[in-house]
Amino acid sequence: AAAGGHLEIIEYLLQKGAHIDTTTWSKRTALHESSCKGHLNTVKHLIEKGISNLNAANIWGDTALHNAAAQGHLDIVQYLLQKDADPYALNDDGKTPLDV
């Protein structure tokens, strides 16, 4: 739902007990997915709902900010930085969001 930007489904799943910080096998969260796909409203919704770690890293060390920057989603990069995402976070390749 997060990768598709489907806010109504996300909200429904959360109401039914889905955990906002659930990860995939690669430790990608809903925030990673929505940031990568360019869904600003979904990113905002997830943060407003209280994700526990804005700087959570997947198994490659990428944060949501890395994902948004790598895909060229300036609006999401700006929003994540306003919410105190770490612009200096290093992924497993030693790259910051600026580098990717």
Contacts in CASP RR format, 6 or more apart in sequence:
PFRMAT RR
TARGET T0000
AUTHOR 0000-0000-0000
METHOD contacts of the structure
MODEL  1
AAAGGHLEIIEYLLQKGAHIDTTTWSKRTALHESSCKGHLNTVKHLIEKG
ISNLNAANIWGDTALHNAAAQGHLDIVQYLLQKDADPYALNDDGKTPLDV
1 9 0 8 1.000
1 10 0 8 1.000
1 13 0 8 1.000
1 30 0 8 1.000
2 10 0 8 1.000
2 30 0 8 1.000
2 31 0 8 1.000
2 33 0 8 1.000
2 34 0 8 1.000
2 37 0 8 1.000
2 39 0 8 1.000
2 42 0 8 1.000
2 46 0 8 1.000
3 33 0 8 1.000
3 34 0 8 1.000
3 36 0 8 1.000
3 37 0 8 1.000
3 39 0 8 1.000
4 33 0 8 1.000
4 34 0 8 1.000
4 37 0 8 1.000
4 39 0 8 1.000
4 42 0 8 1.000
5 34 0 8 1.000
5 37 0 8 1.000
5 39 0 8 1.000
5 41 0 8 1.000
5 42 0 8 1.000
6 42 0 8 1.000
7 41 0 8 1.000
7 42 0 8 1.000
7 45 0 8 1.000
10 30 0 8 1.000
10 42 0 8 1.000
10 45 0 8 1.000
10 46 0 8 1.000
11 45 0 8 1.000
14 20 0 8 1.000
14 49 0 8 1.000
20 30 0 8 1.000
20 46 0 8 1.000
20 49 0 8 1.000
20 50 0 8 1.000
20 51 0 8 1.000
20 52 0 8 1.000
21 29 0 8 1.000
21 51 0 8 1.000
21 52 0 8 1.000
21 53 0 8 1.000
21 56 0 8 1.000
22 29 0 8 1.000
22 30 0 8 1.000
23 29 0 8 1.000
23 56 0 8 1.000
23 58 0 8 1.000
26 58 0 8 1.000
26 59 0 8 1.000
26 60 0 8 1.000
27 56 0 8 1.000
27 57 0 8 1.000
27 58 0 8 1.000
27 59 0 8 1.000
28 58 0 8 1.000
29 51 0 8 1.000
29 56 0 8 1.000
29 64 0 8 1.000
30 42 0 8 1.000
30 46 0 8 1.000
30 51 0 8 1.000
31 43 0 8 1.000
31 46 0 8 1.000
31 47 0 8 1.000
31 51 0 8 1.000
31 54 0 8 1.000
31 56 0 8 1.000
31 64 0 8 1.000
32 56 0 8 1.000
32 58 0 8 1.000
32 62 0 8 1.000
32 63 0 8 1.000
32 64 0 8 1.000
32 67 0 8 1.000
34 42 0 8 1.000
34 43 0 8 1.000
34 46 0 8 1.000
34 64 0 8 1.000
35 43 0 8 1.000
35 64 0 8 1.000
35 65 0 8 1.000
35 67 0 8 1.000
35 68 0 8 1.000
35 71 0 8 1.000
35 73 0 8 1.000
35 76 0 8 1.000
35 80 0 8 1.000
36 64 0 8 1.000
36 67 0 8 1.000
36 68 0 8 1.000
36 70 0 8 1.000
36 71 0 8 1.000
37 71 0 8 1.000
38 68 0 8 1.000
38 71 0 8 1.000
38 73 0 8 1.000
38 75 0 8 1.000
38 76 0 8 1.000
40 73 0 8 1.000
40 75 0 8 1.000
40 76 0 8 1.000
40 79 0 8 1.000
43 64 0 8 1.000
43 68 0 8 1.000
43 76 0 8 1.000
43 79 0 8 1.000
43 80 0 8 1.000
44 79 0 8 1.000
47 54 0 8 1.000
47 83 0 8 1.000
54 63 0 8 1.000
54 64 0 8 1.000
54 80 0 8 1.000
54 83 0 8 1.000
54 84 0 8 1.000
54 85 0 8 1.000
55 63 0 8 1.000
55 65 0 8 1.000
55 85 0 8 1.000
55 86 0 8 1.000
55 89 0 8 1.000
56 63 0 8 1.000
56 64 0 8 1.000
57 63 0 8 1.000
57 89 0 8 1.000
57 91 0 8 1.000
60 91 0 8 1.000
60 92 0 8 1.000
60 93 0 8 1.000
61 89 0 8 1.000
61 90 0 8 1.000
61 91 0 8 1.000
61 92 0 8 1.000
62 70 0 8 1.000
62 91 0 8 1.000
62 100 0 8 1.000
63 85 0 8 1.000
63 86 0 8 1.000
63 89 0 8 1.000
63 91 0 8 1.000
63 97 0 8 1.000
64 76 0 8 1.000
64 80 0 8 1.000
64 85 0 8 1.000
65 77 0 8 1.000
65 80 0 8 1.000
65 81 0 8 1.000
65 85 0 8 1.000
65 86 0 8 1.000
65 87 0 8 1.000
65 89 0 8 1.000
65 97 0 8 1.000
66 89 0 8 1.000
66 91 0 8 1.000
66 95 0 8 1.000
66 96 0 8 1.000
66 97 0 8 1.000
66 100 0 8 1.000
68 76 0 8 1.000
68 77 0 8 1.000
68 80 0 8 1.000
68 97 0 8 1.000
69 77 0 8 1.000
69 97 0 8 1.000
69 98 0 8 1.000
69 100 0 8 1.000
70 97 0 8 1.000
70 100 0 8 1.000
77 97 0 8 1.000
81 87 0 8 1.000
87 96 0 8 1.000
87 97 0 8 1.000
87 98 0 8 1.000
88 96 0 8 1.000
89 96 0 8 1.000
89 97 0 8 1.000
90 96 0 8 1.000
91 100 0 8 1.000
END
